[in-house]
């Protein structure tokens, strides 16, 4: 099978030739070095040092809005996921720089109005540049005025189609490229900062509801544009939980967020497409709502936040394709290759049979993940994931 067929078979709860290896973000310096790939630290370093060049900000903003630039980015993403040996990859059509601001010498804001600050982090003994989320660009004395001044996002910006088409062309049949969307919860609160967002939720609920609806309108329109270009499967990033539970109560989530997720699902399903929801944190209380909205697959089922993939398989395995969930901290950072191998083996024994499963980490391949444990996960996926599953 090629990657697309393999992934779609799993999403349809049928058994492909083997369990698909789900492409995800990789920040571990040893992993990137081994495969000769430059990660997000390269972009962070470019922005960090480029800000000292006279006129750099205007030059960067101009270049980032060029379709030619995003063709190169889309192509680079496809090359990245193919080189890593994944079956899926992310086509970067949102979270780009169709809008960009530099609030200070050490910060920038992306098109959603999320601020990032330049810093450094240790990645398995190597210091690398990173841009940390540092609050919302609209977190001002008058958040509503800041939001209005920024303006709505443009779903038809030519960079989006350029990135997707280039990614698909470069990936060929080796990697199934998934256009990325941003969910209405994460895409709203990060623009204001969580404290300001939650205050506005109670003091100016109509405004926040409009922001959420704006984000939903944007996602639906972007999805339709990509569907018309041939896209069939999307991933939407919308973290809804912290370590112990959801950010919003199930009642608030059902009222504010689920209608917008359903709108996106309905649009994609009208083209016979599929939607994968990526939500970190403990979202056990939201699973019924997520299924009701029409989500086809759930990622990453973060084990460190209490997401028990084995129980979720029993409860929702006929409704959700499960994508995950090798713990990036307890196993991929602090474990051993043998421990990683044993856990992947268990996933294949208990979650993979019948289809509806793709292998990935329980978050991303974070800065602390060792090369040995990462390669053990990938090797175990190929070793134990062949259908029919026959593991002694």
N, C-alpha and C positions, 0 to 999 in steps of 0.2 A: 504494500500500500504506500501511496505517497502521504505526506504529512497532512494535507487537507482532508483526505478521505479518512485517515486514522483519527483525526480530531473530531470530525463530524460524526463518525461512527460512535465514538465514546459519548459525545453529547446526546446522541439518540438512544443511549442506554443499551447499546449493543456492543459486542466484543470485536474490536479490530484485530489486526495481527499482533499488536503489542500495545501496552499502556503508553499513551503519548507522554512525552517529556515537555512540560509546560514552561515556556520561556518567561523569565522574570528578571527584575533588575539585579545587577551584580555590582557590588561596591568593594568587594574584597580585593585588596591590592595583589596578594599572591595569585589569586585566580586570574585576574586580568593580565598580570605579567606573564603567566604561563602560556596564555593563549594569544599573547601579543596584541591586546586590545586596550585602548585608552578609554577610561570610564568617565563618570561625571566629574571626577576631580580635575580632569583636563579642562572642561568647560568652566568650572569654578576658578581654576587658576588663570585661565584666559581673561575672564571678567575681572578677577581680582587685580591682576597686574596691568591690564589694559586701561583701567580707569585713570592711570597716571598720564596717559597720552592725551595731548590736547585734541579735543574733538572726537575722542574715542566713543563716547556715549552716542552721539549722533550717528557716527559711522556704523556702530554695532546695530543700533535700532533700524537704520536704513537697510543694512544687509539682512537682518533677521526677517524683514518683511518681504524679501525677494523670493519668488517661486523657485528661482534657480538655487538659492541657498537651501531651501527646504527639500529640493530634489536630492541634494547631496546628503542631507541629514537622513531622509528616508532610506536612501541607499545604504548609508552607514549602519543604520539600525538593522536592516536585513542581513548585511554582512556579519554583524555582531552575533545575531542569533544563529545564523548558519554555522559560524565558526565554533560556537559553543555546543552544537549538536542538538539543539532543541527542535521540537516539532512545531511550536508556535513562536511568534514574535510579535512585538508591539509596533504598530505603525504610528508615529508621533504626529497626530493631526490637531491635537489641542494641547494646552499648557505651553504654547509656543510664545513668541514675542511679537504678535500682531499689535499688541500694546506693551510698552515697557517704560518704566520710570526708575530713576536712581534717587531714592529718598535721602541717601547720605553717601559719603565716600566709600563706605563698606557694605552698602546694601543695593539690591535691585528688586523690582517688583515685576512679576510676569503678567500675562494678559488677564488673569483672574483677579489681580490685585493682591497677590500673596507676596509678602516681603521675605527676602532671604538675606542673611548676613554671612560674609566670608569668614571662615575659620579653618582650623585644622583638626584632624582626628587621627588617632593611631589605628592602623589597619595591619594587625598581626606583625607589629614591630616596625612598620614603615609609616612615617608621617605623610598624610596626603591632604590636599586642599578639599574643602567641602563648603557648600552653601547650606546653612541651616535655616529652616523656617523660622521667621522672626516676627510674626504678627501680621496683622492686616493693614493694607495701605489705606483702607477707609476707616481705620480706628483713629478718628480725629475728634475735635470738639463738635463737629457736625457731620456724623457718618453719612447721613442721607444726602447731604450736599456733595460730599466727596464721591459717593457712588454715582450720583447724577452727572457730575463733572467728568468722571471716567468714561461713562457711556456704555452702551450695550456691546457685547461681543459680536463679531461678524461671522456668522456660520458659513458665508460664501467666500471668505477670504481665499484667494487663489493658492496661498501656501498650503492649505489643507489638502486639496486635491493633488497638488504637486508632490507632497510628501508621501501620500498613500500610493499613488500610481508608481512612483519610483521604487518604493519599498517592495511592492508586489512584483514588479518587473525584475528587480535584483534577486528576490528570494526564489523565483521560479517555482519548482515543485518541492524544493528542499525544506522550506519553512512556510507555514500557513500564517500570514500576517494579519493581525487583528487591529483594526482602528481603535484608538483609545478615546474614551469619553471621560468626563468628570461628572460625578454625581452631584445632585442638588444640595445635599447636606454639606459634604466636604467643600464643594465649590462655593458655598455661601459663607459658612462660618470662618473659613480660613481667610477670606477677604476682609473680615472685620476683626478677627481675633475672637477667641471663644468667649471671653468675658463680655466684651461689647456685644457680640452676637446674642448671647443669652439674655442680656439686659434688654436689648431691643425686642427680643421675642416677647417680652412681657410689657414693655413700655410703648412700643410702636409695632404691634403685631401685624398690622396691615402692610406696613413697609416691608418687613421681613418676609411676609407671605408673597409680596410682589417680587422681591429679590429671588426667592426660591422659584417662583413661576418663570421669571426671566431666564434663570439657569436651565429650567426644564425646556422652555421654548428653544433655547440655543442647542441643547443636546438633541432634541427631536429633529431640528433642521439639519444639524451636522450629520446625524445618522442617515437621514434621507438622502443627503448629497452623496455620502459614501455608498449607500445601497444602490444608487443609480450608477455608480462607478463599478459595481460588481461585488462589493463587500457582502459577506454573508454572516460573519460572526464578529461581535464586538466585545470589548472588555471595558467596563465602566468602573472607575476608581471612586469609591464613596465610603471611606471609613466611617463606621457608625458606632463603634464601641471603644471603651478603654479596657483595662485589664479585668475589671470585675463586672462590667455590664454596659448597656448602651448609653450613648451620650444623652439621648432624649428618652423620655418614657415611651413605652409602646404606644400609648394613646397619642402622644404628640407625633411620634414617627408615622403612625397610621394616618393622622390628619394632614401633616405637612409634606412628608417625604414620599410615601407610597403612591399617591396619585401621580406624581411626576415620574417615578420609576415605571409605573404602569404605562404612562404615555410613551416612554421610550421603548418599552417592551412591545407595546401594541404596534408601533411603527415598524420595528424590526421584524416582528412576527408577520406583519402584513406582506412582507417580502419573503416569508419562509426562512428568516434568519434566526440567529441565536444570540443571547446576551449572557455574558459572564460577569457576575458582580464580584469585585474585589473589595472586601471590607475586613480590615484588621479589627482586633479587639473581641470582646465577649458579646456576641449578638444572639445568643441562644433564645432570648425572649422575643426576638424579631423574626425568627425563621418562618413561622406560619405566615406572617405578613409578606415576607419576601417571596415565598412560594405563591401566595395569592396574587401578587403583582405580576407574576409571569416570568420571573428570573429563571433561566435555564441551568445555570451552573454557579457554584459558590467557591470563592477562593479568598484567603489562603487557609481558612480554618485554623487559626492561630492556636497551637496547643498550649503555649505559655499563658494564654488568656482563658483557658478552660473550655476550649472548643474540642470536644471529644469526637473525632471523626468516625470512630467505630460505632458510637451510639447514634450519631447523625445519619450514618449509612443505614442503620436499622430503621430509623424513624422517617427519613426523607429520601432514601436511596432510589426510590421509584419516581421521585419528583425533581430532584436536583442532581446534576452531575457534580461530583466533589473533586476539587482541585487543591492538592496540598499533600501532606502537612508536616514535613520533616522539620523539627524544631531547630531554628537557626542558632539558638543560644545553647540549650542543654545538650544538643547532639552535634550540630555542625561547628560549634565553637569549642565547647568543653568536652565533647565526647571523643570517641575513637572511631576509626574506620569500621571496626568490627561492630560497634554499637549502632552506627549508621546503617550498616548492612542488615543487621537484625531487625531494625525498625522498618526499613523499606520492605524487607521480606514479609513482615507482618501485614503491612499495608496491602501487599499483593495478595496475601492469603485471605484477608478479611474484607477488603474494600473493593478490590479490582474485579472479582468474579461477576459476570453478567454485564460488564461494561459500566459506563457512568463514572469513570475515574481517570484523572490525569495526575501525574506525579510532579510535585513542586515542593519548595520549602514551605514552612509555615509562616513566612513573611516575605523576605527577599534574601538574597545572598549578601548579608550585611558585612560591614567592614571587619568584623571579628572572625568571620568564617575562615577556617584553614583550607588550604588547597587539598590536603589529603582527604578531609571529610567531604568536601564538595565532590571530588572525583569518586569517592566511595558511593555517594548517593546516586550519581549518574550511572555508574557501573552496575549497581544493584538494580536500578530501574530497568536496564537492558537485560540483565541476567534473569531476574525473576518475573518480569512483566510480559513474557510471551504467552499469548493465548493459544489453546486453553491453559489456564493457570494450573500447573502441576508441580507443587512444591512439597517435598517430603517434610 
